[in-house]
Amino acid sequence: MYPRSLVEMAYEQLLSMLVTMKIPPGAHIGIEALARQLKISQTPIREALTLLEAQKLAYKIPNVGFRAANLLTPEDIDALFEIRLMIEPAMAALAAKRASEEMLQTLVSLSHAMAEAADGNDVAYAQFAEGDARLHHLVATASGNRFIAEAIEGLHVHLHIFRFLVNTNATRKALSEHQVLIDALLARDAAAAEAAMRAHLHASRQRMDSVMTAGGEREVPTEAVETAKPSIGRGRPRRKVAAATAPAD
């Protein structure tokens, strides 16, 4: 088993390259080239790609190798926001009633970590996107309904949405919207939490629509993975966002 730090480094770099589309959607992910760039062997890169495959950011073709996931289609986006608007406002209301104090403090800590990553480089941007996914999953877990939590986790929507929003001010806007939600949860105000989540989802959808309308089909970098430059040693450590985890059952 490779040291965890090497897998984490490979994961962090690959995640940032996929979320910022330095590795274009649908492109072949050259493991040998990445190993040379990161100055590590291919084994931790393969392990990192397996983790990213579970998040639906990459997929493996037998006898071919890994490719970056394609962008969501407009139809995918419609369907995702439709189901999120059905589930997430109600789950936020339940969380306001049922969340433990420990869970609420975990949400506060996660929000602070995301604020630190909001204005960073590509790695920090990917950390923020990961934190966004974690925050929504924590609220789902705090609802006390495991089926809701499983449904939200299974969507794998947040990292894909942030692929569209790179080079926008989405991180700062999301932080502000999250704060309204967290304040409502801390106040145990179910109606306010439900309204805050609904407003956040509508705002997120509007950001997506603005990007897609302005650019038509989302522009992606033309360079192949072999020419992408990982930002080794820059940005905040990934664990700052990932460390805020739900308390054990």
HELIX and SHEET records of a PDB file:
HELIX    1   1 ARG A    4  VAL A   19  1                                  16    
HELIX    2   2 ILE A   31  LEU A   38  1                                   8    
HELIX    3   3 GLN A   42  ALA A   54  1                                  13    
HELIX    4   4 PRO A   74  ARG A   98  1                                  25    
HELIX    5   5 GLU A  101  ALA A  117  1                                  17    
HELIX    6   6 ASP A  122  ALA A  142  1                                  21    
HELIX    7   7 ARG A  146  LEU A  155  1                                  10    
HELIX    8   8 HIS A  158  PHE A  164  1                                   7    
HELIX    9   9 ALA A  170  LEU A  186  1                                  17    
HELIX   10  10 ALA A  190  GLY A  215  1                                  26    
HELIX   11  11 VAL A  225  THR A  227  5                                   3    
HELIX   12  12 ARG A  239  ALA A  242  1                                   4    
SHEET    1   A 2 ALA A  58  ILE A  61  0                                        
SHEET    2   A 2 GLY A  65  ALA A  68 -1                                        
END                                                                             
